[in-house]
Amino acid sequence: MSETFTSNFHSVEAAPPQRSTNLGRILARVRRQPATLISFGFIVLLAVVAVTAPWLAPLDPTASDFDSVLQPPSAEHLLGTDDLGRDQFSRLLFGTQIVLLVALGAVVVAAVLGVPLGLVFGFYGGWWDRIGMRFIDMAQALPGMLIGLTVITIFGRNIFILMIAIGLIFASAFARVTRATVLGERGKLYVEAAEVAGLRKPQIIFGQVFPNLIGPMITQAAVFLGSAIMIESAMSFLGIGLDSDTPSWGAMLSLAVEKQNVAPYLTWPPGIAIILTVLAFNVFGDGLNDALTGEKRRNAPRIRGGAPRAALSTAASRATQTADAATGATSQALVLEARDVTVALNRPSGEQVNLVSGVSVSVGKGEVVGLLGESGSGKSTFARAVLGMLPAGTWLADGTITLAGEEISHRSAKELRHIRGDRLGAVFQDPMSALSPVHTIGAQLIEPLRIHKGMSRPAARARAVELLERVGVKNAAGRLDDYPHQFSGGMAQRVAIAMALAAEPELLIADEATSALDVTTQSQVLDLILDLRDEFGMGVLMITHSLGVVAETCDRAAVMYRGRVVETAGVEKLFDNPEHPYTAALLAANPVNAVGQDRLATIDPELRAVIDASIDAQAKKEAVR
Amino acid sequence: MTVSMNDRPLLEVRNLAVGYEARGTWPFGTRTVKAVEGVSFDIRPGETLGLVGESGSGKSTTGRAILRLLPVLEGSIRFDGQDLSDWGKQTPLSYRKQVQAVFQDPSASLNPRQLVSHAIEMTLRRHGVTKRSELHERSLAAFEMVGLSGDHLGRFPNELSGGQQQRVAIARALVLEPRLVVCDEAVSALDLSTQSQIINLLSDLQQLTGVSYLFIAHDLGVVRHIAHRVGVMNHGSLVELAETEELFASPKNAYTQRLLDATPAAHPAGREERRAHRLASRTAPAA
């Protein structure tokens, strides 16, 4: 135990190592959402107004003054007066009190009723859940206003009755959210881990699961507050809420509508107050949800202006210089030639990082080239760049990608789609996510054949059967009408390969195509890819984290680390005589190579420092050039 | 790693059957599906028993039955001579203290909303440690044992890398000084370089504490390195159980042979012959 272990590789995507609490992180995210901040500011303002209304309001909101009835706004009455001569401004301020009080009370009632129900249904499941949830369904099917109306009719008008009436409407929604969260958390490994540790059920429920409920609950509450305000206003507007003497926005609006012809100025203040308040709560709830779950809806930053095109020329000139250095297959016809590919990402903070920096990889006709790397090394991002399918927020910042002699890196989406359909085939890790669950595999195979190859329906169907037979699906004609879920993982991956082959691609990109499969299935799928290579002469880019897959299938391989290719070599040389310390370290860490030894070689801090230094030196050299 | 052959087994599994309750055809009826049947093996003190097989072979189900996360349908599991089914639905704390687990996905096995120190301290507290200073001391000791520092104690799981998270999970499993740890795909989700560190850590800890491992994995290379004996599971039964090197050198069972053939080699040499051999065995009417 003498060695100090360190974390795995600091990948490019990894967050900077800063100590911060969860709360701090959430606040930092909120700070980056101006809409959330503004709406929060507005909510705080409302709360302040509600509390200080007695001091802020110039006049008593209920005091009638028959000398100044229906006065338009003036210095004395900022927002005018109503038909009883009551000051509208004061009524609006006091209305804030009522509206917030009712909404808050309603949400508390809803939470007190709903959350325990949801907890019970979620945890105990079985009959509790089946019967309880049916009742919740029924409650939710009833119109909310009807429930409110019924409660008010039975118990009379009163602020507390109104809270309960509105609270009841939301209780079922709280129960649902609680139950869904509990069901989601109950199956998690950490709950099992707590059970293995010997913790009692209540300890697990309240100590482990409950904290995870707080986030969604707060979000729900914020959104419900907005809705509760709307319902309270609507009920007051209809005259079934609080009595007309109580200053409430809904009642004010109701009166304004009545007097619209003589006093149009009455409509605006309560109307705007209701709209802004409901909006503020909804926007705040939404923003809070994003901050809590850590998901930001990234707007895809489009390629800025002509930057990439400008970069193109420099990259092209650089490409000629490095051409012979980077490829070992210049004599062969290249089906893929990627030069100095750099993919950049915009962090939410505005900072730009390169996920892939200056990667050059080429694949010859009939050649299997491996792209080996650990998670976060940038290998899949590179594949997506080749496919023209970079995720939102990332873009090709530099470099050229040539497919069978055609430059594809800066084509339009439409042209790209055509090239992808015609010349590229791709197989990903999870076959089920690559196949549409709602269409038969026949439909999914036949459609592209008709679009890209212009085949007639019968011809396309015959070709689809042929393709499925070729990839080893038994009774292919019969299985065309099956849905993806009717196939096992290995068979589904064969179907995905058949789809990729449909276009007779010149390049097949296999991105961790066998990583999720069992070893026996993996070897079958790898053998299939090799057979197809022999038969059709396509090039294969084999992206994988597995040394074994590279050893068994590849002719050459490029090793990626921290977004860069550290070494490209023929597979025999790579395994026998690795040049880069990182490659050597990876090979040494493979347990298969260490049979009979007590300890496995690891990448200790000193070795990592050496590797990182060599990467940094490479980066510097490139920057100078 | 020294395993005494004369020791009485720590864990004795005999003719074990484990199943799941599945929804029957009638909406409220259930039927039992056996995921494991007729499995027998022993684990000796200080020994690592590897359990390999493909997904759905029942290897994890076996582990979960030993952890009492699933009920035993038939057969018996004896720990230190004590039959687990004698306890009924309850599981005494003493058993929890002695049998611990490390799961596959380290990020999921830690509560995302709690500091990692909480994971250790709550375990200790449940097992009778109440003094604040002792809680801290023992957590710190456990962290240092797995190569983490006190600084890591005050972090949330998502502030740690995958390898560090798995170290926390190991610290949580070992803080009670258990005699058996079920490692269910404990290194499968890790990158190669991290994986080798965790494997070394597990061997080091075994030498230090004499703990036994049930090491469940689908990766034969890892199991070959760490396990003293290996059991191969297929379709819910244990098809072969042998000393590790014996199993890899001369597998007796056809399925074991198939599994070994399918495992990618560590070096490209001879791959054409291997491919030809696989092709031949596949076209042969064996199946």
Interface residues (C-beta under 8 A of the other chain):
Chain A: M1 E3 T4 F5 S7 N8 F9 A14 A15 P17 R19 S20 T21 N22 K188 L189 Y190 E192 A193 A194 E195 V196 A197 G198 L199 R200 Q203 G207 Q208 P211 N212 E374 S375 D518 V519 T520 T521 Q522 S523 Q524 L526 D527 L530 H545 S546 L547 G548 V549 A551 E552 T553 C554 V571 E572 F575 A585 L586 A589 N590 P591 V592 N593 A594 V595 Q597 D598 R599 L600 A601 T602 I603
Chain B: M1 E54 S55 L67 L69 T91 L93 R96 K97 V99 Q100 A101 F103 Q104 D105 A108 S109 L110 N111 P112 R113 Q114 A119 M122 T123 R126 H127 M145 V146 G147 L148 G154 R155 F156 E159 L160 S161 G162 G163 Q164 R167 A169 R172 L176 L190 D191 L192 S193 T194 Q195 S196 Q197 I199 N200 L201 S203 D204 L208 H218 L220 G221 V222 R224 H225 I226 R258 L259 D261 A262 T263 P264 A265 A266 H267 P268 A269 R271 R274 R275 R278 L279 R282
